[in-house]
Amino acid sequence: MSVTTTAGARLRATGGGANRWVVLVVLCVSLLLVALDATVLHVAVPAVTEDLRPSSTALLWIVDAYPLVCASLLILFGTLGDRVGRRRVLLAGYGLFGAASAVAAFADTPAVLIAARALLGVGGAMIMPATLSILRAVFPDRRERATAIGIWTAVAAVGAATGPVLGGFLVEHFWWGSVFLINIPLMALILPLGRWLLPESKGSGNGPWDVLGALMAAAGVLGVVLGVKRAGAGGSVLSVETTAPLLLGAALLVLFVRRQKHRAHPLIDMRMFARAAFTTSVGCIVLAMLALVGLELIAVQYLQLVLELTPLETGLRLLPLTFAAMAAGATGSYTLRRVGPRRMVGWGFVLTAGAVLLLLLMGQHDRPLLLTVGFVLLGFGLQTTLFGAYESMLSEAPAHSAGGAAAIGETSYQLGAGMGIALLGSVMNAAYAPGLAQVPGVPAPAGSAAANSLGEAYQVADRLGGPAGEALRTAARHAFVHGLHVTLAVSAGLLLLGALMAARLPRVMDCRPDLDARLGAADSWPEERAEGGTATDAVPAVRVPARREPVEPARSGRTTR
């Protein structure tokens, strides 16, 4: 049976159930810092490139090390939290995140910065699943939990979208390392606050923690993403550097799944994936993040290098996306009750795809109104999709597996982000490079160097000077915009695929009490296996103690099948 060891008792001891909203505030501040760090470096990339002079591969690792390391360790720390306590893991993550931020801020070589970003990923992996699993324990009622998740996802979007604004301001007025320094005072504040306010909660705690399984999962996720990353960086799909980590990672993940199926006390209860709503929600999170992060990185380059906006101006241009995401999060609970998970996630994908297609009208010249409308639709659509997917995934998971379920959701989030940079980056490079193959008056070596990125093309053009340099600069701008259009079209196709996938989600939101709360987690699985349906489908088949309760009239916001 699921055991939330001190969550309810601690909340009651601190003044009643209302304190769960105070807990939510602390959790959201934690998430804000982690989400902020995922994007705050994007607008600082040109400054980092000028100062540290990293190679193109090192620059990709500087950007990707954080999300990739975080993605690979989420299952490890999410399931560890189920065993030793989610609050304990969360507080340790705060400390590591603050220390790694100090190292990153004063890094003097690309290798040190990459290592610091990797340590930030470890800290993020400790923080992210713990916040979501504690939220699951503190809000057992699905309607309240939907409101809490709406706030939680809105904060994540605010952090991701505010990162470029804050990063742009800091880079413009200080130096690129200041984008990491902001974490230190905030972590120094939230660490004692979290220790005082947050409740401790655990899963069942039965059996030993599967250390080998956790390491297999971490290495498997890292191998798969590393292979995709190498392919996205321009490596041959059939090269050893690409196929070796891909195949090794895939093999480790297959072995991990088989190991979990045969263990009496698995890290991840694989029966969750037999629930169509759970599996579909995870897939939708991956697709949504794949589109968002890849597009955001390319959009930042477009705003800075094509439209020649300052870092601060670039961040301000992305603010409409932030406000739209906040609006979607604030209204998400109401929308979910009214239209249900299937339509909410599906139409969110469709709206986002429409926004991406609208952005195809971007060209060589600045069109502020077009960008504002596109970013508003993009932010609202993606946040609506993520809200519906996260809420469905978390509600499908039994309470005793909250840490594992949260880890799967966050792994999907980070995996989608890392793969989005790799996949859409490779599409962008494939469409951009041919435009610089034969520029009149430009030597072949210079054209090859310029084909690596638009920023490098500008540097080569400045060195060439004269008509040849100007011709190279113009060709590079046109090639970049062409690549941007191709990338947007691919992204729209992926989003429409997500809309089709969402058809497998439940049509309505089931607001009946959690099955775990009524019967205990151990009793919910046998009926599901017998019926082969979802948790909500299995509810009528379970025998409950004979007790009649008054039936409430149907109210707005409460749905029934």
N, C-alpha and C positions, 0 to 999 in steps of 0.2 A: 504493500500500500504506500502511496505517496506520503512523504513526511515533509511538511513545511515547518521546520523545527521551531523557530521562534518568531516567524513573521507575524502571525495573528496575535500572539501574546505580546510581542513587543509593541505592536501598533496600539493595542488596547492599553498597554501600560503607559504609553506616551500621550494618551489623551483621546483615544477612540478612533473609529474608522476614518474620520476626516483627515487624519495624518497621512493616509495613503497618498493624498495629493501633494503633501510636502515631500514624501519619498519620490514622487514622480518628478518634482522640480529638481531634486538632486540628481536623479538619473538622467534627466534631460541636459543638465549642465555637463555631465560626464560625456554624453553622446555628442554634444555640441563641439567639445574640444577635439574629439576623435574625428568627427566629420570635417571640421575646419582644417585639420592637418592634412586631410586627403587632397585638398584642392588649393590650400594657401600658397603652395610652392609654384603653381602653374604660371602665374604672371611674373614670378621671379626667375623663371628659366633663362631668359636672355641675360639677366644680371649674373646668374650663376655661371653661365657659359663664358661671359666676358672675364669674370674674376678667376675661376678655377680652370678654365680651358679643358673641360672634359672631352673625351672622344664621343662620337655619336652613340656608341654602345654604352659608355659610362653615363651619358646624359639620360638615356632611357632607363638605366638602373636607378639613377637618382630619383626619377619620377615614379618608377614602378616598384622599387624595393619595399616601400611601405605597404601598399595594398596587397602585394603578392605574399610577403611574409605573414601579414595579418590573416589573409585568407587561409594559408596553410596551417595555422596554429589555432584557428577558432574551435575546431572540434576537440582538440586536446584540452584547451582551457575551459571550454563550455562544459564538457563532461567531468573535468576535474572539479569544477564548481558544484556540480551535482553531488559529488562525494565529500569534499572537504568544506563546502560552504561557499555560496556565490558571493556573499559580501566579502569574505576573506580574499578571494581571488581578485575581486574588483579593487579593493584597497591596495593590494600589491601592484596591480596594474597602474594605479595612479602614481605610485612612487617611481616605477620604472619609466613611465611616460615623461615625467618631469625631468628625470636625470638624462634621458636620451635627448630631450629637447635642448638641454644645455650643451651637449656634445655637438649636436647638429648646428647650433647657432654659431659656434666658433670653429667649425671644420675648415681646415686650410688646404685640404686635398680632396679630389673626388672620392677616393677610397674611404676616407674618414666620414664624409657626408653620406655615402651609401651605407656604411656600417651603422651610422646613427639613425638613418631612416629605417633600417632593418630592425633596430632595437625599438624604435617607435611602433613598428608593426607588431612586435611582441607585446608591448604594452597595450596597444589597441585590441589585440586578440584577447587579452585578459579582461578588458573593460566591456567590449561590445556585447558578447552573449550574456554576461552577468547582468547588464542593465535590462535586457529584454526578459530574461528568466525571472528576475526579481519582480519585474512588472507583472508577469504572468501569475506569480504567487500572491502579490498584493491586491490584484484586481480579479477575484474569481468570477464575478458577474460579467457576462459577456458584453452587455450594453455599456457598463462603465469601462470595461477593458477596451472596447472599441473607441471610446472617447480618449482614453489614455494613449492608445496606439496612434490615434490621429495626431495628438500633441507630439508624441515621440517621433513619428515620421516627419512631421512638419519641422521639428527642431533639426533633424538630420538634413533635411533639404536646406534649411536656413544656414546651417554650418557649411555645407558643401558650396552653396551659392555665395555666401558672404566671404568665403576664403579668398577669392580673387579680389574683392573690394578691399578687404583689410590688407591683403598681401600687396596690392598696388599702392596703397597709402604708405605702408611701411617701407617698401622698396624705394619709393620716390623721396621720402624724407630721411631715411636712415640707410641701412645696407641690407642685403638679402637675408643675412642671418637673423635679423630682428623678427622675421616671420615665425621663428621658432621660440624666441625669447618670451613671447606673450603667453606661452603655455605654463611657464614656471610659476609666476605668482598665482595663476588660477588653480594650478594643482596644489600649491601650498595652502590655498584656502579650502579647496574641496576635500582634501584628504582628512583633516580633522572633522570637518562637517559630516562627511560620509560615515566616519567611524562612530559619530554620535547619533546620527539620525537613521541610518539604513538598517532595516531588519536583516537578520541572517536567515537563510533558507537553504534546504538541501533536498535532494531526491531521496529515494528509498534507502540508499547507503548499504544495500545488501551486496555481499561479495567484494572481492578485491577490485581495485581500479586496474583496467587493462592497459598497462604502460606500453607494451609492445604494440597493441592495436592503435593507441593514440599516435605513436611515432610512425606507424605505417600510413595512417591517414594523412599526417602532416607531410610526409615525404611524397605520398601519392599526389596530393593536390599541388604541391610545389613542382613536381616533375611535369605534370600535365600543363600547368600554366607556363613553366619555363620553356617547354617545347613550342607552345603557341606563341610565346613572346619572341623566340628566336626566328620563327617563321615570319612574324609580323615585322621584325627588324630588317627583313630583306634576305634572310638566309633561305637556302633551298629546302623545300619541304622534304626532299629525299636525303638530305645530308645527315651525317651521323649526329652533328650537334643539335639537330632538330628532332629527329626520330628517336634517338636514344632516350632523352628524358621523357618524351611523350609515351613511348612504349613502357618504360620502366614505371612511370607514374600511373599509367592505366593498369598495369599488372598489380601494383601495390594496392590500388583502390579495389580491384576485383578480389584480391586476397583478404583485404580488410572486411569487405562485405560478407564473404564466406565465413570469416572468423567470427564476425558478430552474430551471424545466424546460428552458429553452433555453440555459442557460449551461454552458460546459464545466467550470467549477469553481464550483458553486453554494454559497451559504451553507448551505442546508438541502437535503439530498438527498431530494427528494420521493418517491423510491421507497420510503422507509420507510413512507409512508402507504398503500402498496399491501399492506402486511402487516396482516392483519385484527387480529392481537393488538396491534400497536403502536397503531393507530387506536382500537381499543376501549379500551385502557388509558388513552389520553389523555382520551377521553370520560368514563370512570369517575372520573378525577381531578377533572375539572371539576364533575361532579354531586356528588361527595362534599364538595368544598370549598364549593360553592354552599350546600349544606344546613348545613354546620358553622358557617361564619363568620356567616351571616345569623342563624341560631338563637342563636349565642352572644351576639351584640350585643343581641338582643331579650331573651334570658334575663337578662343583666346588668341591663337596665332593669327587668325584672319584679322581680328580687330587691331592687334598691335602691329603686324607686319604689312598688311595690305592697306588697311585704313589709316595706319600710322597714328593710332591713339596711344596716349601714355598709359602706364600700368593702372593708375588711378581711374582714368577715363574708361579703361577696359572693364574694371571692376564695377563701375557705376552702370555701364551698359547692361551688365548681367543682373542688376538689381530687380528688374521686372520679373525675372524668373523666380527670384526669392519670394517676392510678395505673392505671386501666383501660387507657389508651393505652400505658403503659409495659409492662404485662403482655402486651398484644397484640403489641407490637414484639419483646419478648423471646422469645415463642413463635412468631413469624411464620415463621421459616425452617423449623422443624419442621412447622408446620401446612401450609405450602406444599408441602413434599415429600410429605406424607401425603395431602392431598386435591386438590392441583393448583390452578392459577390460577383456573379457571372456577368451581369450587365455593367457593373461598376468597373471591373478590371478590363473587360472587353472594350467598352467605349472609351476608357482612358487611353488604351493603346491606339484606338482609331484617331482620337483627338491629337495625340502626340505625333502620329504619322502625318496627319494633315499639317501640323505645325512645321514638321521637317520639310515637307514638300513645298510649303510656302517659302521657306528659307532658300529654296533653289533660285529665287529671284535676286539673291545677293550677287553683286558683281564687283567691279573695280572701284565703284564710288560708294560713298556712305549714304545709306537710306535709313535714317534713325527710326521712322515710323514703322517701316517693315520689320526691322529687327526687334522693336519693342513688342509688336503684335505677335511675332513668331515666338519670342522668348516667353511671353505670357501664356500662350497656348501650350508651349512645351512644358513649362513648369507646372501648370495646372493638370495637364494630362498625365504626366509622369508621376506626379505626387498622388493623384487619384489611383493610378494603377498600383503603385507601391503600397499605399494604405490598404487597399482591398486584398492584395496578395499577402501582406504580412498578417493582417487580422485573420484571414482564413487559415493560414499556415499555423499560427499560434493557437487558434481555437481548436484545430483538429488534433493537436498534440495533447496527450494526457499530462496532467500536472507533474507526475513523477519524472517525466522526460523533458521538462521545460528547458533545462540547460542544453541538452542535446539538440532539441528542436530549435532553440535560439541559435545555437552554433551552426546548424545547417542553414538557417535563414541568413545569418551573417556571412557564412562562407559563400553562399549564392550571391549575396550583395557584393562582396569583395572580389569574388571570382569573375562576376560579370563586369566589374569595373576594370580589373586587370586585363581581361580578355578583350574588352572594348577598346582599350588603348592599343593593344597588339593588333587586333583584327582590323579595326577601322584605320589604324595607323598604316597597316600594310596596304590596304585599299588605297589610301591617300598617296602613299609613296609610289605604288604601281601606276596610278593615273598621273602623278606629277612629273616623274622622272623623264618619260619620253619627250615631253615638251622642251627639254633642254639638251637633247641629243645633238642637234645641229643648229646652233645659233650663228648666223652670219657674222664673221669677224672674230668669233670667240674660239680660242684653241681647244682642242678635244680634252686635254687634261683639266682645263678650267671648267668646261661644261660638265665633266664627270663629277668634279667636286661640288659644283652648284646643284647637281641633281640629288644630293643627300638631304637637303632641307632648304626652305626659303631663307632662313637666317644665314646659312652658309653661302647661299647664292648672292645675297647682298654683300657679304664680306669679299667674295671673289670679284664681284662687280666693282667694288671700291678700289681693289688692288689693280684691276685692269684699267679703270678710268677711261675717259674719252668716249667715242661712239660705241666701241665694243662693250664697255662697262654698262652704258645706258641700255644697249640692246639686250644684254644679259639680264639686267634688272627688270626690264619690261616683259621679257619672255618668262622669267620666273614668276612674276605676278600673275600673268595669264595662265600659266601652267598650274599654279596653286589654286586659283579660282576654279579651274576645270576639275582638278582633283577634289576640291571641296564639293562640287556638284555631284560627282560620282559617289562620293562617300555618303552624302545626304540621301541619295537614291537607294543605296544599299541599306542604310539605316532604316529608311521608311519601310522597305521590304521586311526587315526583321521585326519591326513593330507590328506590322499587319499579321505576321506569323504569330506573334504573341496574342493578338486579338482572337485568332482562330483557336489557339490553345486555351484561352479563357473559357471557351464553351464547355469545358469539363468541370468548371466550378459549380457549386450549388446555386440553384436559382434564387433561393431566399436565404435570409439570415435567420438561423435557428437560435432563439433567445432563451430556450429552456435551460434549466440549471445544468452545469457541467456534470457529465456522467461520473467523473472521478469523485466529485463532491458528494454525489448521491450514493454511490455504491463502493467507492474505492477503486483505484486504478487497476488492481489485479483482476477485478471482475469485468472490466470492460472489453478485454481482448477476446475471450472465448466466443462470445456472441458474434463479434465482428468476423471472426474466422468462419463461424458456421454460416453466417449470412453472406459474407463476401462483400459487404457494403462499407459505407463510411461510418464514422462514429455516430453521426446524427441519424443515419438510417438504422443503426443497430438499437437505438434507444427503445422503440416499442417492443422489441423482443426480449428485453431484460425484465426479470421478475423483481419487483420492488416490494417492500413491506406494505401490507394492506393498510392504507391510511387514506382517507378521503379528505381532500382539501377543497375549499370553495374555489369555483372557477371564476376567474375575473373576466369581465367583458373585454372584447378585443379593443385595444387602444392604438392610437397612431404610433408607429414606431415599433410595434410588436407584431411579428409575422408568424404565421403558422403554415404548416404544410397542408 
